[in-house]
Amino acid sequence: MNNLIDKMLGSDNFHVTSHCSPDGDSLGSSAGLCKALKKLGKEVYFVLDDKIPSNLEFVVEGIDIKSSNEVDTERPYVLVALDCGDYSRPCCSETVKKGASMFVNIDHHISNDCFGDVNYVDKKASSTSEIVYYILKTMEYEQKIDIIGKDIGTALYTGLITDTGNFMYSNVYPESFKMAYELLQKGIDKQYIVKRLFQSDSLDRIKLLADVLATLEIVEGKIAYIEVTQNMLIRNNIDNNNTEGLINYARDIENIEVGIMFKEKSPGEIKVSFRSKEIIDVNEIARKFGGGGHIRAAGCTIHDSLENAKNKVIEEVVKSFYQ
């Protein structure tokens, strides 16, 4: 960690990025780091070539956001990728990636392949936001300065509770609760964050949920899967990125071990999300299709028809119960 901190303190110009289809942890860790670097007098931009879900817009308030084609790649800069498991995941152009004087990779996915020039990967951390929190805490201690305030705390707490399912998932450790305790002491509005994340679904999204649940299928009493098609998204006026959490309806059924969501991002491009409860390592399944993630939560993209993708994935998931 000290090597990472020294390199960050010794640089002045930063571009921070994360993965496409942004979620609470990718945005929370990115916004938290952006605000911290700005507080330290650095020039920093959040680079993202994708839309931000409406329920997460509050997380990135007050930070400078640019698309790749707006970035100045002539002036030397450090590129920091957060919550990205491999080189292909950062949601920015190849020009932005290759133009960096230093590429920093900060992540918690067990499938991370340490693609950066500088890598700080803690595979036991609940979230990338938790990693950023403890980096900033170490920075505060070593530099004898205050960095983490209510605004940074709000961003990081958002990432913490989204990636831990509001502390329900098995990736929660004492450090996670310690972080939450300390951020509450900083004065963050926990109820506001919870309301924005979990209690602000639009009527259109509820209508989408009805369509999605109508596709629910159970396989061998242990696997449940749902589908999200482009027609559903268009009919309900829902953005492609606003499907976070739908998979939980499949996983949370009694006696189900693995929940799967097949989302048609475009014809012939299927995003597959996996969630498991106790037994199955879905990261290993996702890796067979070029994806990855965590033991209990992972994903991949399959370039095929929806029906073919379903058949391939269900076959592998069924086999995983007998290996």
HELIX and SHEET records of a PDB file:
HELIX    1   1 ASN A    2  LEU A    9  1                                   8    
HELIX    2   2 GLY A   24  LYS A   39  1                                  16    
HELIX    3   3 SER A   54  VAL A   60  5                                   7    
HELIX    4   4 SER A   68  GLU A   70  5                                   3    
HELIX    5   5 GLU A   94  GLY A   99  1                                   6    
HELIX    6   6 THR A  128  GLN A  143  1                                  16    
HELIX    7   7 LYS A  150  ASP A  163  1                                  14    
HELIX    8   8 PRO A  174  GLN A  185  1                                  12    
HELIX    9   9 LYS A  190  PHE A  198  1                                   9    
HELIX   10  10 LEU A  203  LEU A  213  1                                  11    
HELIX   11  11 GLN A  230  ARG A  235  1                                   6    
HELIX   12  12 ASN A  248  ARG A  251  1                                   4    
HELIX   13  13 VAL A  282  ARG A  287  1                                   6    
HELIX   14  14 LEU A  306  SER A  320  1                                  15    
SHEET    1   A 6 ILE A  65  LYS A  66  0                                        
SHEET    2   A 6 GLU A  43  VAL A  47  1                                        
SHEET    3   A 6 ASN A  13  THR A  17  1                                        
SHEET    4   A 6 VAL A  78  LEU A  82  1                                        
SHEET    5   A 6 MET A 102  ASP A 107  1                                        
SHEET    6   A 6 VAL A 118  VAL A 121  1                                        
SHEET    1   B 6 GLU A 217  VAL A 219  0                                        
SHEET    2   B 6 ILE A 223  VAL A 228 -1                                        
SHEET    3   B 6 VAL A 258  SER A 266  1                                        
SHEET    4   B 6 GLU A 269  SER A 276 -1                                        
SHEET    5   B 6 ALA A 297  ILE A 302 -1                                        
SHEET    6   B 6 GLY A 292  GLY A 293 -1                                        
END                                                                             
